[in-house]
């Protein structure tokens, strides 16, 4: 028999999810059987598979010692690069400036060197994250941006911060702004674009329409033209809805594709100009809480920005720098 004390980071976790982490050698079917037979209890009482654990709960597991055996520590994140650009950090969160080309999370082609891998590696080296002292929680991203988009991504250092951040993002209490360079100059200096977006999963591409159907979803994109030069314009973008490829597809649909966009733009022509990746960057983040944010309330009203956006500096030089002052 072995007992586990539920920590703050494991609070609200389902019993079966908790057991699968602390007893990795226990087959799932046998785990369910042991819960039904009261060989796994919470606070000395019978519990259900779906029981939500609370901080301080005692989970008793009356099972064979062989199921408690854990493999020697071998952490994938230690293979991730240590290179990370930090915009802001405190005891609860970390804001990282993700470079273009780096995945936020692992996929079928890249498993180790991702943004979350780098963040976990960094926190492990600092002594702020030790998997052996955590039952199940590990630092996680509260949001993500596409591989070919750069900019601010939010990481939570504890479970409570992650829960709050996810709620605030869902309730749109965080204001994210993007910088992008598009072909041409919009007729209006600023405007809110509206349309209906439908995604083609096979092609991993979206399509804009002016008519609502059962399959498409409403999209609203607000832009502000900052400056124009040489047939290109630097725009600040605010997403009023958050859909796949929304910025890229929406601006392309009104005749202003992003510079370097290989899916919705003119990449063949852009490569001749020396641009082979899309000019899109999540450069600024503001916390605008309209409801209580618990342990993150101190962030309310704060704004964070990346130090520089490469394509804005390269194409618009002093004009861009003066705007960022």
Beta strands, then each sheet from edge to edge (+ up, - down):
strand 1: 2-5
strand 2: 40-42
strand 3: 45-46
strand 4: 58-61
strand 5: 86-89
strand 6: 93-98
strand 7: 140-141
strand 8: 150-156
strand 9: 174-183
strand 10: 190-200
strand 11: 205-209
strand 12: 217-229
strand 13: 232-239
strand 14: 280-287
strand 15: 303-305
sheet 1: 1+ 4- 2+ 3-
sheet 2: 5+ 6- 8+ 7-
sheet 3: 5+ 6- 8+ 14+ 9- 13+ 12- 10+ 11-
sheet 4: 5+ 6- 8+ 14+ 15-
end
